[in-house]
Amino acid sequence: MQIAMIQDEILPLSELDSIYLDRGTYFGDGVYEVVRSYDGKVFALDEHLARLGRSLSEIGITGVDIDEIRRRVEQAYEAAGIDNAKVYFHITRGSQLRSHTGGRDLKPNFFLTVTELADDRVQKEQGIAVCTYPDWRWKRCDIKSLNLLPNVLARMEAERRGCAEAILVDEGGFITEAAGSAFFAIFEGRKLVTRPLGPELLASITRRFVMELVPEVGLTVAEEAMTPAEAQSADELFIAVTTRDVVPVVQFDGAGIGTGRPGRYTKALIEAFREFVVSFDCAQDKRNS
């Protein structure tokens, strides 16, 4: 008899809930997104769903209606009733007995959670420490896949070292991005530097919005690769991510950055991003009215 065992319980394989056969569990065979809300409104859902659609297409998962995913996200968010929330959702290729090659008739599985999201004001006011870590991820980081073990290991090491984020460094000695966020440096001459988009990093939605705001605070953008030593010499550093938007970095691999406090351009971008969220929501309301 074919069997399964969950914790200490043995049962016939035929009676096993199909969710235990999810290819996301076996292989990380799926993609995900995280959106957030500000004061009762989901932010930039269209942009995240567009990226989800691209990720699905890149790994060949079909049969997913993006409009239906939008409906589920909005329905779940409304049901949760949390003004400032993190909405996580993923789609896997489906469930089947473990086999590397997925069956052609699999039905994709969908999973979502809505949890409370509290902004850490201390991080924004005082800044965070970061440390470098080898970028051991796969070669298609432009796909927001469920394969996050290297990111997990990097974050665990950062936490062990008393840091809030890990900055990933490739085999050539250049920074790609952070373990869970985009990475930026500001240098003398009011130049903001970040790695150009490519298969080695994710096309971050928050990264894109930040770069649109850069001219408003008097900076110019240069998409260039940089080394950890170059990052340490920057006047200001910051990370950008959906769940935290813009967060100053004041320590890099133990070295203080600038004055050791959040810099004026980073603080200006934090404020500009706040204003952008409000104007973005207003524009969205007009489109939907």
QUIGI-V607980 format. One record per run of one state. SS is the DSSP state (alpha for helix, beta for strand, coil for the rest). FROM is the first residue (numbers start at 0). TO is the last residue. If there is no record, write none. Layout:
# QUIGI-V607980
SS/FROM/TO, SS/FROM/TO
This chain:
# QUIGI-V607980
coil/0/1, beta/2/5, coil/6/7, beta/8/11, alpha/12/14, coil/15/16, alpha/17/20, beta/21/21, alpha/22/26, coil/27/28, beta/29/37, coil/38/39, beta/40/42, coil/43/43, alpha/44/57, coil/58/64, alpha/65/79, coil/80/83, beta/84/91, coil/92/93, beta/94/94, coil/95/107, beta/108/115, coil/116/119, alpha/120/125, coil/126/126, beta/127/133, coil/134/143, beta/144/144, coil/145/147, alpha/148/159, coil/160/163, beta/164/168, coil/169/172, beta/173/177, coil/178/180, beta/181/186, coil/187/189, beta/190/193, coil/194/203, alpha/204/216, coil/217/218, beta/219/222, coil/223/225, beta/226/226, alpha/227/231, coil/232/234, beta/235/240, coil/241/243, beta/244/251, coil/252/253, beta/254/255, coil/256/262, alpha/263/287, coil/288/288
